[in-house]
Amino acid sequence: MASRPEDFSKRGEHLASHGYVVVLPRHPGSDLIYLQETLEGYSSDIFDINEFTNRPLDISFIIDELEKRNRPEFGGRLDLQQVGIAGHSFGGYTALALAGARIDFENLQGACNSGDWDPNLSLLLQCRALELPRKDYNFRDERVKAVLAINPVNSSIFGFQGLSQIQIPVFIVAGSYDPATPAVYEQLRSFPWLTVQNKYLALAEGQAHVDFSVLDAGASQLLNSLPNLTLPDPVLLDSYANAMTLAFFETYIANNSKSRPYLQASYATYLSRQEPFKLYLIDASSALQLSQALNKFNLND
């Protein structure tokens, strides 16, 4: 929520420099403008409830439009049967929905009724989906061949039943400092539920859901006043994200087999070898061990 396409311009420019055509959409029911209008009294909600359906439909509409314009405006050079989607937070939900994840209302109802919300602020967003008409929502777009979800809102709204529907490569990114979509509750817990073999989970130490370097002066001053709080350089986190994003899309969108070795734990270790904030990466082969570790804390239910 409260997103701006401009916040992802650097990531888009990095991919574009490697030959990708990048579209950074604005979702008018949950962007920064909508939030500002809410604060000014024009709406009673911080996002439109229909964004759970409109967001993935927005992306399919964009691909439809690109297909119409491909020949006259791009000379037919766009391969719109090999589309990669990347999304952050609510955008992570959007990416996973396009990959085939289905809303599991029964699972969501149980999570929202549990009362155990304190560690997971994202339930405030996820539980709003209970206001939707109860039906089987299928947003799978067959043109999407791989998705990357950064700090995704996903565990309760999809659950195991919803996420197990995904059959294309998935890359999940979590941050160890994330208070909005906490890594343990939102990404680490749900990663083993993905049944596809080509799946990856990266944990970036110090990543905190938003880029603190772009906060206003008041918020920055507050953070600087907190004792014993050390944040990573945003440039470092960008370098991790750029490397992993490119390797993932090169492997599964561009079908460049030479990029596959970069989707290994050893490469993440190499990238962060001299840094105080590390990058960790696992794939499907470690999902069982992760699940077993989470079982000790009763976090798989």
NUBA-136549 format. One line per field, with one value per residue (C-alpha): residue number from 1; x negated, y negated, z negated. Coordinates in pm, 1 decimal, always signed. Layout:
REM residues N
k <- NUM	...
u <- X	...
v <- Y	...
w <- Z	...
***
This chain:
REM residues 301
k <- 1	2	3	4	5	6	7	8	9	10	11	12	13	14	15	16	17	18	19	20	21	22	23	24	25	26	27	28	29	30	31	32	33	34	35	36	37	38	39	40	41	42	43	44	45	46	47	48	49	50	51	52	53	54	55	56	57	58	59	60	61	62	63	64	65	66	67	68	69	70	71	72	73	74	75	76	77	78	79	80	81	82	83	84	85	86	87	88	89	90	91	92	93	94	95	96	97	98	99	100	101	102	103	104	105	106	107	108	109	110	111	112	113	114	115	116	117	118	119	120	121	122	123	124	125	126	127	128	129	130	131	132	133	134	135	136	137	138	139	140	141	142	143	144	145	146	147	148	149	150	151	152	153	154	155	156	157	158	159	160	161	162	163	164	165	166	167	168	169	170	171	172	173	174	175	176	177	178	179	180	181	182	183	184	185	186	187	188	189	190	191	192	193	194	195	196	197	198	199	200	201	202	203	204	205	206	207	208	209	210	211	212	213	214	215	216	217	218	219	220	221	222	223	224	225	226	227	228	229	230	231	232	233	234	235	236	237	238	239	240	241	242	243	244	245	246	247	248	249	250	251	252	253	254	255	256	257	258	259	260	261	262	263	264	265	266	267	268	269	270	271	272	273	274	275	276	277	278	279	280	281	282	283	284	285	286	287	288	289	290	291	292	293	294	295	296	297	298	299	300	301
u <- +0.0	-94.9	-331.1	-474.4	-616.1	-905.9	-1020.5	-1116.4	-1273.2	-1631.0	-1537.9	-1360.5	-1656.1	-1888.7	-1675.8	-1630.7	-2008.3	-2019.0	-1763.3	-1432.2	-1129.1	-1007.6	-664.1	-613.7	-235.9	-41.4	+248.1	+487.9	+681.6	+380.8	+111.0	-31.7	+223.0	+510.3	+356.7	+310.5	+672.7	+779.1	+581.0	+754.8	+1094.0	+1198.0	+1214.4	+1263.8	+1021.1	+649.0	+697.6	+986.1	+1103.1	+1134.0	+755.1	+736.8	+891.2	+800.9	+426.0	+370.3	+627.1	+433.6	+124.1	+309.8	+462.9	+116.1	-5.1	+306.4	+226.7	-133.9	-15.5	+198.5	-91.9	-368.9	-372.3	-288.6	-500.6	-769.9	-805.5	-687.7	-1005.6	-833.2	-803.6	-479.7	-458.8	-763.5	-666.7	-828.8	-652.2	-814.4	-612.7	-671.9	-440.2	-84.4	-258.1	-403.6	-47.5	+27.2	-268.2	-177.6	+186.9	+76.7	-140.3	+169.5	+208.5	+573.6	+733.5	+819.6	+1105.3	+1130.6	+762.8	+783.1	+1091.2	+910.0	+607.6	+819.8	+1024.4	+720.9	+648.4	+273.7	+200.8	-69.8	-377.9	-220.8	-89.5	-13.8	+294.7	+455.2	+441.8	+503.0	+814.4	+978.9	+1011.8	+1285.5	+1509.1	+1486.3	+1760.6	+1670.8	+1584.5	+1289.9	+1071.2	+832.9	+596.1	+344.6	+207.0	+41.2	-185.9	-358.6	-639.7	-819.9	-748.3	-960.7	-779.8	-958.8	-821.8	-496.4	-168.5	-70.9	-68.7	+287.3	+468.3	+331.7	+219.1	+89.4	+389.4	+360.3	-17.5	-40.1	+148.6	-155.7	-338.6	-594.3	-930.2	-902.3	-1159.8	-1061.8	-1259.1	-1235.5	-1393.7	-1513.9	-1402.9	-1060.5	-788.4	-505.7	-537.0	-764.1	-991.8	-912.9	-534.0	-500.6	-787.0	-977.2	-657.6	-498.6	-805.4	-771.2	-407.1	-518.0	-517.0	-702.3	-1063.6	-1209.9	-1166.8	-1406.8	-1401.3	-1641.4	-1677.6	-1846.2	-1976.5	-1864.6	-1604.2	-1303.5	-1019.5	-1078.3	-1383.9	-1447.0	-1664.1	-1356.8	-1158.7	-1080.8	-1298.7	-1074.4	-1075.3	-1449.5	-1512.7	-1303.7	-1497.0	-1829.2	-1723.4	-1667.1	-1956.4	-2144.6	-1966.5	-2203.6	-2059.6	-2228.8	-2324.2	-2036.0	-2295.8	-2403.5	-2047.0	-1993.7	-2303.9	-2172.0	-1829.2	-1967.7	-2194.9	-1927.2	-1651.0	-1864.2	-1986.7	-1630.2	-1477.6	-1774.7	-1731.1	-1353.7	-1246.3	-1543.5	-1620.9	-1987.5	-2127.7	-2456.2	-2276.6	-2156.5	-2478.3	-2405.5	-2088.4	-2289.7	-2358.4	-2729.2	-2673.3	-2471.2	-2753.3	-3003.9	-2803.6	-2790.4	-3124.2	-3272.5	-2948.8	-2805.4	-2457.1	-2449.1	-2240.6	-2121.5	-1964.7	-1803.5	-1614.3	-1370.8	-1633.5	-1631.6	-1255.7	-1211.1	-1479.1	-1320.1	-980.2	-1123.0	-1287.8	-960.5	-775.5	-967.6	-787.7	-446.0	-458.9	-354.3	+15.3
v <- +0.0	-365.4	-261.2	-473.4	-340.2	-581.5	-383.7	-95.8	-295.2	-192.9	+175.3	+126.3	-58.5	+223.3	+482.9	+255.9	+220.6	+596.6	+589.3	+623.6	+410.1	+297.7	+162.9	-1.6	-25.8	-245.1	-79.1	-370.0	-194.6	-138.9	-385.4	-686.5	-921.4	-710.0	-713.5	-1089.8	-1135.7	-913.2	-1126.4	-1432.1	-1277.0	-1166.6	-798.4	-601.0	-323.5	-336.2	-114.9	-2.3	+348.8	+428.4	+405.5	+775.2	+841.4	+526.3	+550.3	+882.5	+780.5	+455.7	+657.9	+885.5	+575.5	+425.4	+742.5	+734.6	+375.3	+460.9	+741.7	+492.6	+249.7	+502.3	+501.8	+136.6	-19.5	+238.8	+413.1	+740.7	+767.7	+821.1	+1183.4	+1158.2	+1530.0	+1503.8	+1242.1	+1202.4	+1026.2	+866.9	+719.4	+578.6	+622.9	+597.4	+626.1	+955.8	+1078.2	+959.1	+1148.7	+1471.0	+1439.5	+1406.5	+1714.2	+1911.4	+1875.0	+1881.4	+1700.8	+1953.4	+1790.0	+2067.6	+2040.9	+1661.3	+1667.8	+1889.9	+1661.5	+1350.0	+1507.1	+1630.5	+1295.3	+1360.6	+1049.3	+873.6	+996.5	+970.3	+630.0	+756.2	+934.2	+591.0	+594.2	+964.7	+985.3	+712.2	+974.4	+1138.9	+856.9	+995.4	+1218.6	+1578.5	+1744.0	+1909.5	+1628.9	+1743.7	+1473.9	+1707.0	+1550.9	+1817.7	+1557.9	+1508.3	+1762.2	+1658.4	+1430.8	+1259.4	+1153.2	+915.6	+900.4	+1047.6	+1039.6	+1403.5	+1656.3	+1626.7	+1507.5	+1796.7	+2057.2	+2394.8	+2471.1	+2145.7	+2136.3	+2503.5	+2416.1	+2232.6	+2430.8	+2178.3	+2065.4	+1842.5	+1630.1	+1502.2	+1224.5	+1156.2	+896.3	+963.5	+617.3	+621.7	+522.5	+509.5	+855.7	+1032.3	+1284.4	+1575.3	+1534.4	+1431.1	+1565.9	+1835.6	+2006.1	+2006.6	+2101.8	+2478.3	+2461.8	+2390.4	+2728.3	+2614.9	+2735.9	+2416.5	+2202.1	+1977.9	+1788.8	+1504.6	+1341.2	+1001.0	+895.6	+546.2	+517.2	+349.4	+355.6	-4.4	-200.8	-423.5	-653.2	-793.6	-869.0	-1228.4	-1423.5	-1360.7	-983.4	-979.1	-1184.1	-942.0	-641.9	-811.1	-873.9	-505.6	-352.6	-49.7	-62.4	-11.9	-1.2	+127.7	-105.1	-104.2	-74.9	+259.5	+391.7	+269.4	+456.2	+778.2	+729.0	+643.1	+946.1	+1192.9	+1044.4	+1052.0	+1406.8	+1529.3	+1366.7	+1453.8	+1818.3	+1848.5	+1570.2	+1537.4	+1912.4	+1834.2	+2147.6	+1967.5	+1764.4	+2063.6	+2095.5	+1750.4	+1888.6	+2073.0	+2017.1	+1991.9	+1690.1	+1511.6	+1583.4	+1445.0	+1125.0	+1048.6	+1196.1	+865.2	+696.5	+656.1	+734.4	+1073.4	+1225.0	+1583.9	+1798.5	+2142.2	+2339.5	+2630.9	+2873.1	+2692.4	+2647.3	+2956.5	+2847.4	+2504.6	+2658.3	+2880.5	+2581.1	+2387.1	+2684.2	+2627.8	+2294.8	+2420.4	+2187.0	+2428.2	+2435.7
w <- +0.0	+42.9	+320.5	+599.3	+926.3	+878.1	+573.9	+802.5	+1084.1	+1000.5	+1003.3	+1333.6	+1483.5	+1381.1	+1559.2	+1860.5	+1889.0	+1946.4	+2227.3	+2044.6	+2118.3	+1776.6	+1684.4	+1343.9	+1295.6	+1057.5	+872.6	+806.9	+529.6	+305.6	+403.9	+221.8	+379.6	+245.7	-103.1	-92.5	+12.2	-278.1	-521.0	-375.6	-447.4	-98.7	-194.6	-514.6	-417.9	-347.1	-41.0	+175.8	+82.3	+454.0	+484.9	+393.8	+733.5	+924.8	+872.7	+1055.1	+1316.0	+1369.5	+1461.6	+1703.1	+1862.3	+1909.7	+2081.2	+2303.8	+2400.8	+2477.4	+2703.9	+2895.8	+2928.9	+2980.5	+3359.2	+3436.7	+3159.2	+3080.6	+3416.1	+3263.2	+3056.3	+2720.3	+2610.0	+2416.4	+2355.7	+2128.1	+1871.8	+1532.7	+1246.1	+941.2	+657.7	+311.1	+8.5	+148.8	+484.0	+360.9	+308.8	+663.6	+811.3	+631.1	+740.4	+1102.6	+1052.2	+955.1	+578.0	+468.5	+175.7	-97.6	-287.6	-544.7	-635.0	-642.7	-865.3	-1113.1	-1123.3	-1165.4	-1445.3	-1636.2	-1798.2	-1766.8	-1562.1	-1759.8	-1570.9	-1225.9	-1121.0	-770.4	-905.2	-921.3	-541.5	-482.7	-699.5	-492.0	-216.5	-424.5	-299.1	+55.5	+196.4	+109.7	+437.9	+609.3	+743.7	+1015.8	+1139.0	+1303.3	+1620.7	+1836.0	+1996.3	+1661.1	+1637.6	+1316.0	+1019.1	+757.8	+439.6	+200.2	-156.5	-24.2	-212.4	-167.2	-450.9	-583.4	-272.3	-64.6	-317.6	-208.9	+11.2	+201.7	+246.8	+346.2	+666.8	+805.2	+1073.6	+1202.3	+1057.0	+749.6	+567.8	+222.0	+49.1	-324.7	-550.7	-903.7	-1024.7	-859.5	-1111.2	-854.5	-697.5	-950.6	-784.4	-1015.6	-995.0	-631.5	-418.0	-608.2	-719.9	-374.9	-168.0	-237.4	-124.3	+231.7	+409.2	+721.0	+734.1	+877.4	+568.6	+377.9	+50.4	-25.7	-366.7	-372.2	-711.3	-803.5	-527.9	-689.1	-435.7	-323.7	-218.3	-520.6	-310.7	-135.3	-451.2	-538.7	-779.5	-1078.6	-1038.4	-974.3	-1287.3	-1492.0	-1362.4	-1428.3	-1787.6	-1860.8	-2058.8	-1924.6	-1589.4	-1299.4	-950.5	-635.7	-353.9	-101.9	+174.5	+27.4	+18.2	+375.1	+487.5	+333.1	+491.2	+834.4	+841.9	+732.5	+948.9	+1262.5	+1199.3	+1142.6	+1449.7	+1670.0	+1570.0	+1598.1	+1837.1	+2072.7	+2041.7	+1989.9	+1825.0	+1751.2	+1483.9	+1283.5	+1075.1	+932.2	+771.9	+508.8	+141.2	+215.4	+441.2	+173.2	-70.5	+179.5	+233.4	-137.9	-246.9	-368.5	-471.8	-823.2	-689.3	-520.0	-243.8	-280.6	-10.3	-10.6	+251.2	+254.9	+124.3	-212.3	-245.3	-462.2	-708.4	-728.0	-793.7	-1067.3	-1233.0	-1225.8	-1375.6	-1699.3	-1729.7	-1610.0	-1309.7	-1035.1	-1118.2
***
